[in-house]
Amino acid sequence: MEISKILLPVDGSDSSMRAAEYAADLAKLMDGDILLMHCHKAFPVVLGEPYFQKAINKIANKSNELLDPYRTMLQDTSVRFVDRILEGPAAQAICKVAKIENTDLIVMGCRGRSDLEGLLLGSCTHRVLKTAPCPVLVIR
């Protein structure tokens, strides 16, 4: 089995950082690349100018700040990576990107909710596990 492209969705949590470290180790081992991604909530479409642009700038800055520690960690490990910031429901975006980019594996963190909570709340991890077009490795 060859794993040359790993999708690494992150949300700023401790489990996401653990997943990033694991993905970096796996990418080094397999001489693979990482596609680092973060999904933010939808832009508020009811705002007029200049408030709409201010909201976009604030969300974009916050997303970039969230990705910075992951970028630093991946650069320090010399793993090849690119990053993407997307808008919308995270689970849907993760599966869509995995399909479009033809990734071999998704490595993501789990916030540690119980199975029942995840089922009732429809957690992102559970939805990705159900709909991903490739294998998913969940790191606790």
N, C-alpha and C positions, 0 to 999 in steps of 0.2 A: 504494500500500500504506500502511495506517495502522497505526502501532504505538502503542497508547495504554496498554497495560499490559505491563510488563516484569517477569518473575520473576528475581530475583537471589539464587540460593543461594550462601552463603558458608561457608567452613570455617576462616577465620583465616589462610590462607596468603597469600603475596605475590601469587600469581596471582589469588586472590579479590579482593584490593584493587584490582589492575589492572582486573579485570572490573567492579568496582563503579564505578570512575572512568569506564570506557567506558560503562557503563549510564547513569550520571548525565548524561554528555554527550549520549547518544542520547535520553534522556527529555527533556532541555531542548530539543533540536532538534525533537523530535516533539510537544512539549507533553504528554508522557505521565506516567504514574505508575509507581512501582517498588514491587514487593512483595518486601521483603528477608526472606530466611528462612535459618534455620540448623536442622539436624537433629542431635540428640545421640543417643548410644546409648540403648538401652532401659534403663528403670529396673530395678534388681536386685530381682526379685520374691521372692527367697528370704529377704530380710531381714525380721525382725520389727520391731515398734515398740520403741523410738523410732528405731532405726537406719535403717529405711526412709525415714522423713521426713527424717532428716539427709542421706541419700543424695540424695533428691529436691532438697532445698535446695542441696546442693553442686553438683549438675548444673545446676540452674536458674541459680545465681549464675555459674557458669563460662560458661554459654551467653550470659547477659546481658553479661558482661565481654567475650566474644568479639565480640558485636555492637556494642558501644559505639563503636569507631573508625569503623565503617561508618555508624552513625547520625550521628556528628559530621560525617563527610565529606559525607553527603547533606544534612544541615541547612545546612552551609556553602555548598552549591551551590544551595540553595533549591528542590530538587526535591521534589515531593510523594511521600511514601512511607509505607508501613505496614510493620511487621515482625511476623514470626511465628517462634516457636520450636516445633519439632516433635520427636517421638520416633520412632525407628525407622530402618530402612535408608534412607540419603539418596536414592539414585537413585529408589527406589519413591515416597518422599514427594514429591520434586521433580515427578515426572510426575503424581502424583495432584493436587497443588496446582495445577499448570499446567492440568489438565483442569477441576477444580472452579471455579477462578477465571477460566477462559477467557482465559488470558494470550495475548498476541500473539507473544511472544518470550521465550526463556530465555537469559540472558547469564550464563555461568559461567566460572570459571577452570579451567585444566588444570595439574596439578602437573608436567608436563613428562616424564612417562614415555614410553618409546618405544611404538610401536603394539603390538609383540610383548608387552612387559610389561603393557600395558593389557589386551590380550586375555587373557593368562594369568591376570592378577590380577583381572580383571573390574572395572576401575576404574569409579568413579561416573560419570565423564564419558562413557565408552563406553556404559554402560547407559542413560544419559539420551539420548544420541544415537540409540540404537536404539529407544527406547520413548516418547519425548516426543510429545505430541499437537500440538506447534507447532514452528516453527523454533528451532534452538539455535545460539547464537553462542558459540564457545569462544575465550577470550582466553588467550594464552600470556604 
